[in-house]
Amino acid sequence: MRLLVVGKLNGQLSTAVKMAMSAGAKVSHVETIEAATHALRAGQGADLMMVDYELDIASLIATNEAERIRVPVVACGVNADANRAAAAIRAGAKEFIPLPPDAELIAAVLAAVADDNRPMVVRDPSMQAVIGMADQIAPSDASILITGESGVGKEVIARYVHQKSRRASKPFISVNCAAIPENLLESELFGHEKGAFTGAVARRIGKFEEANGGTLLLDEISEMDARLQAKLLRAIQEREIDRVGGAKPVKVDIRILATSNRDLVQAVRAGIFREDLLYRLNVVNLRIPSLRERPADVSALAEFFVRKYAAANGAPERQLSAEAKRRLASHSWPGNVRELENAMHRAVLLATGAEIEEQAIRLPDGQPFASADPRARAAQAASIAAETANRGYVGQTVAAMEQQLIIDTLEHCFGNRTHAATILGISIRTLRNKLKEYTEAGVCVPAPQMGAASAA
């Protein structure tokens, strides 16, 4: 986690910084709020700011917000003046840390505010296969397209890949393409020069430059408009970007990860997503199964979230009752892991007995989960098990995995042999030989589709 400390670095604040570093934070320091905004504009990214409560926190947050710089703030101060602490919270600080500091408090606040602690909780074979593939491709610089329904944990997997890569010590920067208005996304990604447009009061470094040396996650890439897709394609191909209003290109060294909960092949066919950009992004595809496809993960994740929210709320740590586990297993989880996390948070707060009973597990509107019919539950479990077995990769040979990767890539390329060979990093001759072997063995090989050029 990147921590920006704002204030005079002496005495107790210096001690707090050392504790934050001991807790794993990468710390930088400025003395004034003006210097803080300047550092953030210049691409010195931060996941969290720790600000002396004697400074004008409201002004700092307002200035940053005006430039769409959103970094959470925790206030800190010596002697813990209650009025000043309350004023800092009203100004927009998420927490207040009294000084002299307590090491455990600092570690807890950093973890809670930055939410940087997102361990992989995996028990189901279908998800273990995904993690195995992620481990295999993480050391490379290949672009990865992470797909799956909303709430399955696509960003968690992206962070996992970054942490396992050679770029792990460098920044991981995430941009939600769906959350930023279309007219602002370009400057958010590529930055802008002073005076490039109304409100551009100073040069602003974009996310591409902020991620230099590390990993850039383009979350919900399918929501990007066609004009910006063209500029993104050039940035990926040339490894250089143009700031809005800039006079010359800027070289960048980053790895691109992207996520989508939509079928981008269908988006290409519908004319709303560029085919060439899909090829660039989808060198490797990691499809995250929905939670209903990975039943063994439901109980593991539920237990993890119970422990997490019991600790966060100072509640006793309780086990889930047998009936509660059955209710969890029978639910379809349309909101996936995000829905399960919220349900377990509510259950921790609502539980009253020695265990978390089924009555404490409720829907967002407060209604209890419906009791599932045993026959329906058995049918659902059988269906999930069959689907999981069909999709699982555990136990396959390297040759079978290679064949699956080649066929999947060819399908993504609409049968285009030249594009598929480029994505796979092999010669067209090698690809042809492989496809000839598969055809002779009776494997169905995708044919080139109409309108797609091919090297047959």
Backbone hydrogen bonds, N-H to C=O, Kabsch-Sander energy under -0.5 kcal/mol:
donor,donor_aa,acceptor,acceptor_aa,energy
3,L,1,M,-0.6
3,L,26,K,-2.7
4,L,48,L,-2.6
5,V,3,L,-0.6
5,V,28,S,-2.8
6,V,50,M,-2.9
7,G,5,V,-0.5
7,G,30,V,-2.2
10,N,8,K,-1.6
13,L,10,N,-1.4
14,S,10,N,-0.7
15,T,11,G,-1.5
16,A,12,Q,-2.3
17,V,13,L,-2.1
18,K,14,S,-2.0
19,M,15,T,-1.9
20,A,16,A,-2.4
21,M,17,V,-2.4
22,S,18,K,-2.0
23,A,19,M,-1.4
24,G,21,M,-1.6
25,A,20,A,-2.3
26,K,1,M,-3.5
27,V,25,A,-0.7
28,S,3,L,-2.4
30,V,5,V,-2.4
36,A,32,T,-1.6
37,T,33,I,-2.2
38,H,34,E,-2.2
39,A,35,A,-2.3
40,L,36,A,-2.0
41,R,37,T,-2.6
42,A,38,H,-2.0
43,G,40,L,-1.2
44,Q,39,A,-2.4
45,G,43,G,-1.9
47,D,2,R,-2.5
48,L,2,R,-1.5
49,M,72,P,-2.5
50,M,4,L,-2.1
51,V,49,M,-0.6
51,V,74,V,-2.6
52,D,6,V,-2.3
53,Y,76,C,-2.9
55,L,52,D,-2.1
57,I,55,L,-1.7
60,L,56,D,-1.9
61,I,57,I,-2.6
62,A,58,A,-2.4
63,T,59,S,-2.6
64,N,60,L,-2.1
65,E,61,I,-2.7
66,A,62,A,-2.1
67,E,63,T,-0.8
67,E,64,N,-0.9
68,R,65,E,-1.9
69,I,64,N,-3.2
70,R,68,R,-0.7
71,V,69,I,-0.7
74,V,49,M,-2.9
75,A,95,E,-2.7
76,C,51,V,-2.0
77,G,97,I,-1.4
79,N,99,L,-1.5
80,A,77,G,-0.6
85,A,81,D,-2.6
86,A,82,A,-2.4
87,A,83,N,-2.3
88,A,84,R,-2.2
89,I,85,A,-1.8
90,R,86,A,-2.4
91,A,87,A,-1.8
92,G,88,A,-0.5
92,G,89,I,-1.2
93,A,88,A,-2.3
94,K,73,V,-3.7
95,E,73,V,-0.6
97,I,75,A,-2.8
99,L,77,G,-2.5
106,I,102,D,-2.5
107,A,103,A,-2.3
108,A,104,E,-2.3
109,V,105,L,-2.7
110,L,106,I,-2.6
111,A,107,A,-2.1
112,A,108,A,-2.5
113,V,109,V,-2.9
114,A,110,L,-1.9
115,D,111,A,-1.3
118,R,116,D,-1.2
121,V,119,P,-0.5
122,V,120,M,-0.6
128,Q,124,D,-2.3
129,A,125,P,-2.0
130,V,126,S,-1.1
131,I,127,M,-2.3
132,G,128,Q,-2.3
133,M,129,A,-2.0
134,A,130,V,-2.5
135,D,131,I,-2.7
136,Q,132,G,-1.6
137,I,133,M,-2.1
138,A,134,A,-1.9
140,S,137,I,-1.3
144,I,256,I,-1.3
145,L,284,V,-2.6
146,I,144,I,-0.6
146,I,258,A,-3.4
147,T,145,L,-0.6
147,T,286,L,-2.2
148,G,260,S,-1.2
152,V,149,E,-1.5
157,I,153,G,-1.9
158,A,154,K,-2.1
159,R,155,E,-2.6
160,Y,156,V,-2.0
161,V,157,I,-2.6
162,H,158,A,-2.2
163,Q,159,R,-2.7
164,K,160,Y,-1.5
165,S,162,H,-1.3
168,A,165,S,-1.2
170,K,167,R,-2.3
173,I,171,P,-0.5
173,I,215,T,-2.7
175,V,217,L,-2.7
177,C,175,V,-1.0
177,C,219,D,-2.4
179,A,176,N,-0.9
180,I,176,N,-0.8
184,L,181,P,-2.0
185,L,181,P,-1.5
186,E,182,E,-0.6
188,E,184,L,-1.8
189,L,185,L,-2.4
190,F,186,E,-3.1
191,G,187,S,-1.8
192,H,204,R,-2.1
193,E,244,V,-2.4
195,G,200,A,-2.9
196,A,193,E,-2.0
200,A,197,F,-2.4
201,V,199,G,-1.8
204,R,192,H,-2.8
205,I,41,R,-3.6
207,K,188,E,-2.3
208,F,189,L,-2.5
210,E,206,G,-2.2
211,A,207,K,-2.0
212,N,209,E,-1.3
213,G,253,D,-3.9
214,G,211,A,-3.3
215,T,171,P,-2.4
216,L,255,R,-2.9
217,L,173,I,-3.3
217,L,215,T,-0.5
218,L,216,L,-0.6
218,L,257,L,-2.9
219,D,175,V,-2.5
219,D,217,L,-0.9
221,I,218,L,-0.7
221,I,259,T,-2.4
223,E,220,E,-1.7
224,M,221,I,-1.8
229,Q,225,D,-1.9
230,A,226,A,-1.6
231,K,227,R,-1.3
232,L,228,L,-2.5
233,L,229,Q,-2.5
234,R,230,A,-1.9
235,A,231,K,-2.0
236,I,232,L,-2.3
237,Q,233,L,-2.5
238,E,234,R,-3.1
239,R,235,A,-1.4
241,I,250,V,-2.6
243,R,241,I,-0.5
244,V,191,G,-2.8
246,G,243,R,-2.5
250,V,241,I,-3.0
252,V,239,R,-2.3
255,R,214,G,-1.9
257,L,216,L,-2.6
257,L,255,R,-0.5
258,A,144,I,-2.3
259,T,218,L,-2.0
260,S,146,I,-1.8
264,L,262,R,-0.9
267,A,263,D,-1.8
268,V,264,L,-2.3
269,R,265,V,-2.1
270,A,266,Q,-2.0
271,G,268,V,-1.3
272,I,267,A,-2.3
273,F,267,A,-1.0
278,L,274,R,-1.9
279,Y,275,E,-2.0
280,R,276,D,-1.6
281,L,277,L,-2.3
282,N,278,L,-2.8
283,V,281,L,-0.8
284,V,143,S,-1.2
286,L,145,L,-2.4
286,L,284,V,-0.5
287,R,285,N,-0.6
288,I,147,T,-3.2
288,I,286,L,-0.6
293,E,290,S,-1.3
294,R,291,L,-1.2
297,D,294,R,-1.8
298,V,294,R,-0.6
298,V,295,P,-1.0
299,S,295,P,-0.7
300,A,296,A,-1.0
301,L,297,D,-2.9
302,A,298,V,-2.5
303,E,299,S,-2.4
304,F,300,A,-1.9
305,F,301,L,-2.8
306,V,302,A,-2.2
307,R,303,E,-2.0
308,K,304,F,-2.4
309,Y,305,F,-2.7
310,A,306,V,-1.8
311,A,307,R,-2.0
312,A,308,K,-2.1
313,N,309,Y,-1.5
314,G,311,A,-0.7
315,A,310,A,-2.3
318,R,316,P,-0.7
319,Q,354,A,-0.5
321,S,356,I,-2.3
325,K,321,S,-2.2
326,R,322,A,-1.8
327,R,323,E,-2.4
328,L,324,A,-2.2
329,A,325,K,-2.4
330,S,326,R,-1.7
331,H,327,R,-1.0
331,H,328,L,-0.6
336,N,333,W,-1.7
337,V,151,G,-1.0
338,R,151,G,-1.1
338,R,335,G,-0.7
339,E,335,G,-1.0
340,L,336,N,-2.1
341,E,337,V,-2.7
342,N,338,R,-2.0
343,A,339,E,-2.2
344,M,340,L,-2.3
345,H,341,E,-2.1
346,R,342,N,-2.3
347,A,343,A,-2.3
348,V,344,M,-2.2
349,L,345,H,-1.5
350,L,346,R,-2.2
351,A,347,A,-2.0
353,G,355,E,-0.5
356,I,319,Q,-3.1
357,E,355,E,-1.0
360,A,357,E,-1.4
361,I,358,E,-1.2
362,R,360,A,-0.9
363,L,367,Q,-3.8
366,G,363,L,-2.5
369,F,361,I,-1.4
377,R,373,D,-2.7
378,A,374,P,-2.3
379,A,375,R,-2.4
380,Q,376,A,-2.6
381,A,377,R,-2.5
382,A,378,A,-2.4
383,S,379,A,-2.3
384,I,380,Q,-2.6
385,A,381,A,-2.5
386,A,382,A,-2.3
387,E,383,S,-2.4
388,T,384,I,-2.8
389,A,385,A,-2.4
390,N,386,A,-2.1
391,R,387,E,-1.6
392,G,388,T,-1.9
396,Q,393,Y,-2.2
401,M,397,T,-2.2
402,E,398,V,-2.6
403,Q,399,A,-2.4
404,Q,400,A,-2.4
405,L,401,M,-2.4
406,I,402,E,-2.4
407,I,403,Q,-2.6
408,D,404,Q,-2.8
409,T,405,L,-2.4
410,L,406,I,-2.3
411,E,407,I,-2.2
412,H,408,D,-2.2
413,C,409,T,-1.5
414,F,411,E,-1.6
415,G,410,L,-3.1
416,N,413,C,-1.9
417,R,415,G,-0.8
420,A,416,N,-2.2
421,A,417,R,-2.6
422,T,418,T,-2.0
423,I,419,H,-2.5
424,L,420,A,-2.5
425,G,421,A,-1.1
426,I,421,A,-2.0
431,L,427,S,-2.2
432,R,428,I,-2.5
433,N,429,R,-2.4
434,K,430,T,-2.4
435,L,431,L,-2.7
436,K,432,R,-2.3
437,E,433,N,-2.1
438,Y,434,K,-2.3
439,T,435,L,-2.6
440,E,436,K,-2.4
441,A,437,E,-1.4
442,G,439,T,-1.7
443,V,438,Y,-3.0
445,V,443,V,-0.6
449,Q,414,F,-2.2
452,A,449,Q,-2.1
453,A,451,G,-0.6
456,A,454,S,-0.7
